[in-house]
Amino acid sequence: MKIIAIEEHFHTKSYVKYLHTRTEAPRREFVEENGQKFLKDWWAPNKFRLMELNRPDNYIADIGQKRLQEMDAAGIDMQILSLSFPGVELFNDADGATMARVVNDELAEAVQTYPDRFAGFAALPAQDPTAAALELERAVSTLGLKGAMINGHINGAYLDEPRFWPIFEKAEALNVPIYIHPKMPSADMLKPYLAYPGLASAIWGFAADAGLHAVRLILSGVFDKYPGLKIILGHLGEAIPFWLARMDNRLEEEKASDPVSAKAYEHLKKTPSQYFKDHFYVSTSGMLWAPVMQYVCSVLGADKVMFAADFPYESGPEAVALMKSMPLSEAEKALICHQNAESLFNL
């Protein structure tokens, strides 16, 4: 069965070199500790082992033959590529716009070189919504990219704020999705997470923040203003599918019991669950667990789920093997593994 993986990350050499030239966060810094060399991260109090550009196992910095070999070994036919952390959203407006163009041009070149193996999400300088909308137009209409990925909150601000809506207006007009990728909780929320290593990231913080981001969008009314807007969430929906019935119930209770809430939500034309079912797709990145997969498919339908390996942070071969072992019908697996992506991204 054909397999298209939709949350697969990369860096380019020019992007990494730019991070090294920065004197303030986000940046990369090499440090030595106890005789070992580490890469000090740019967005959190963590250290990661050094991944130099010329290391043979550094697939994130390769969007050519090494990556293709890894894909072949895993049984993945195509990757939808996206710029990995920290993206371009944390730079100042001018640098964000410049690096988005540089990265998108380099991504488009890789896609043009291997059109049957790669497609791509644009990087957007969302901190400047007007520039982001223009770059999305260029990336899709000129470069042939298939949408955009935005890395979580924008310095603590979320995309439900109306100042960001030109991005959604453009995405709807172009008929392309926006993938909201997780990020550590904002500075206002981060401190309680730092008591335990990893809690602010993949253990819990990523899902908590991305889920919050999505629910804020639902409550904002953005989907009524842009009824064709499509959003993608990773990790089988960042736990939101498990909360849909409760969100519907509690929202109605709020509106019935509190005049302030009734006024705040009077613009909503649908229940939260219906907005989610109508406007969101989810990927399997890092969440290939049979009971959860079956549940999400039963709630959303297999036509709203797409395969992702989360390369290179998760094992491609393991993700493919788990997907093949899922207790789903062959028709459902075909939708998840390639048909939904082919339809959504016009592949």
N, C-alpha and C positions, 0 to 999 in steps of 0.2 A: 504494500500500500504506500502511495506517495505520502511524504511527510514534509510539511512546511512548519518551521519553527519561527514564532513571531516576536519573541523577546530575547534577542541575541545581540550582545553588546560589542562595541569596538572603541578603540582610541586610534587616532592617527598620529604619526610622528610629529607633525607640526603642532598638533594640539598638546601633546605631552611636553614638547619643548617650550611651548608657551607657558604651561603651568610651572615649569622650572624657572622661568624668568620673572615670575611674579614675586613681589616682596610682601604681599599680604594674602590672606585667605580669599578664595581657595587657591592653594598652591601645593606643590610637591617639594618635599625636603628629605634628603638622604641623611640618616643619622647612624652612628655606630653605638652599640650597647653590648658589653660583655664579649667583644670581639666579633659580633655578628652585625651585618649591615641590614638596615631596615628602611622601608619607605614610610615616612611619617605622613599620615593622611592629611587631607586638606579641609575636611569638614567635620572631624570628630576627634576626640582624644584617644585615638587608637594608633597602632603601628601595624604595618603590613610588611611581609618579607619583600625585599627588593625585587621588582620585576623590570629588568632592564630591557630596552627595546630589542637588543640582539640576542636575548635568551631564546633557545630553541623551543621552550614550552610557553612562550609568551604569546598566546594566540590572540589576546585582546588587541595587540598592536599590529595584527596581520589581517588584512582583508583580501587575501590572495591564496596562494597555493597551500600554505600550512593550514589555514582554516578549512579549505576545501578537503584536505586530507582528513582532518578531524571529523568533518561532516560525513564524509564517505564511510569512515569507520563506525560512526554512530548510526548510519542509515537515514540521514537527514538530507532531503533533496534540495531544500531551499531555506535560507534564513532571511528574515526581515530584520535588517540591521538598524541599531540605534546607538547613539553616542552614550557611553557609560558616564557614571558620576565623575566630576560634579556637574557635567553638562555645561551650558553657557549661561544659565539663568542667574548665577551668583556674581558675575562680572559686572562692571559698570555698563551703562547703556551702550557706549561706543564700542567697548571691547566685546561685549556680548554680541552685538550685531556683526562685527567683523569676524569673530570666530565662528559664528553660525554659518556665515557665507563660506568661509574657508573649509569647515568640516563638511558642509553639504556638497560643496563642489568635489571634494575628495571622495565622499560617499558615492556621488553620482558617477564618478569615473570608475569606481569599482563595480558598480551595478552595470554600467555599459560594457565593461570588460567581461563580466560573467552574468549576462542577463537571465540565464536559466537557473542560476544558483543564488543570486542575491537580489533583494529589493530593499527599500530603505524608508525609515522615518526621518523626517527633517529635524534638526536641532533648531530651536527657536529662542530668540532673546525676549522671553516673556516679560522681563522687567520693563520693557518698552513695548507695550501692546501694539502700537501702530507699526513699529518696525517689525515686530513678530508677524503681524498679518501680511505685510509686504513680503517678508521672507518666505512665508508659507506659500503665497501665490507663486513666487519665483521657483521654489523648490518643487512644487507640484507641476506647474504649467510648463516650466522651462527644463527643469532637471529630471522630471519624471518620477519623483519620490511619491510615496503612497499615503502620506499623512504626516503626523508629527508626534514626537514624544516630549512631554514636559515633565521635568523631575520635581514633582511634589510642589510644596508651597514655594512662593517666591519671596525669600527673605522674611518669612512669617506671614505673608499675604496669600490668600487663596483665590482661585480663579472664579469663584462666585461673585467677587467684587465686580461691579459693572465696568470698571475701567479696563478689565481684561477681556470684555466681551467682543471687541473687534476680532480677536483670534477665533472665537466661535462663529462669528458671522462669516468670516472667510472660510473656515472649515466646512460649514454648511454649504456655502456657495460652490465650493470645489468638490463637494461630496466625498470628503475624506475624513477619517477618524482622528481623534486625539487620544493618544495613550498617556494616561497619568501614571507615571512610575513612582514607586515609594521613595521616601526620603526620611531621614531622622526627624522626629518632631521638632517644631520650631523652638527657638530660644525660650519663648514664654512657657513652654511645656516640657522642656528637655530635662531639667534638673532631677526630678524623681526617677528618671530612667537610668541615670549615671551611677546609681548605687551598685549595679550589677553589670559586668562586662557583657556586651552584646544585647542587652535588653532594649537599648534604644534603636537597634537595627533589626536584623532579621528575626530575632527571637519574638519580638512583639511590636517595637516602635514603628517599623515600616508599615505594617498592616494597620495599626491604629491611626497613623497619620493619613495614609492613602484612603482608608475608609471614611475618616472624617471629611476629607476633601470631597469625596464623591457625594456624601450625604448633604454637605453644604450646597453643592451644585443642584441636587434634587430640590432642596427647599427654597432655592433662590428664584425659581421661575425661569431659568435660562432655557429650559427645554420647551416652554410655551412660546418664548420669543423666537427660538430657532428649532422648530419641530423636526428638522432633518438632521440635527446634530447627533453624532455618534461618538461615544466614549469607550475606551478599552481600559480595563483594570486587570492587573496580574493576580497570581495566587488565588485563582478561582473566585475572584471578586472581593478579596480582602475581608472576608467573613460577612459581608453584607447580605448574601443570600440567606443566611441563617437568621437574620434580624428583620426580614421584610414584613412578616405578619405583625410582629410587635411594633414596628415603626408605624404601620398603618393604624393599629389600634390606639397607640399612645398619642398619635397626632390628632385623631378624632377626639380623644379624651381631652387633650389640651384645648382644642377649639371649642368644645362644649362647655368646659368649666372655667375658662379664663378669657374674658373679652379682649385682653391684649394679644393673646395667642390667636384668637379668632380673626382679629384684624391683621396680624402679621402673616397669616397663611391664607387670606381670602383670595389671593391671586392664583393659588394652585388649582389646576383643573383636573388633576388625577391624584391617586394615592401614591405614596412613595414607591410602593412595590410596582405599580404600573409604569411609573417613570423609569424605574430600573430595568424592567423587562423590555420596554420600548426603545431605550436609548443606549443601553450598556451591553458590551460584550466582555467576556472574561477569558483570560488565558490560564493555562495549567501550570505556569512557571513555578517550580518548587513545591507543587501541591499534588503530585500524582499519588493519591491514596484512595483506594477503591471506594470506601464508604462515603468519602467526601465528594468524589467525582460523581458517584451515582446520585447523591442528594442534589448537587448543583444542577445536573442534567434534568432531574425530575422537576426542579423549581423553574429553571430558565428555559429548558429545552436544549438538546444537543446542538441546535443551530445557533446558539449564542456562546459556544465554548470553542476555543482554539488552542491548539497545541503550542507549547513553548518549552524550551529546555533551560532558558536563562544562562546561556553560554557566555563567558567561560566559567561562571561562578558555580554552576551545577554540572553534573556529568551528563553529556549528551547521550552516550550509550545507555546509561541507567534510565534516563527519562524515556527514551524510545522503548526500551524493554518493558518498563512499567506501563506505558501507554498500551502496548500490544497485549499486556496481560489483563487489562481492565475488563470486568464483566459487563461489557456493553455489546450491543449488536454490531455487526459489520457496517450497517448503514450509519449508526451513530459514530463509530470510529472514523469512517470516511469523512463525515461532516467535520469532526474535531481535527483530524489530521491534515486535511487539505481543502475540502470543499468550501468551508466557511471563509477561509482566508482567500481563496481564489475569487469568491464572490465579493467580499468586502473590499479587497484591494485591487479588484479588476485585473487579476493576474492572467 
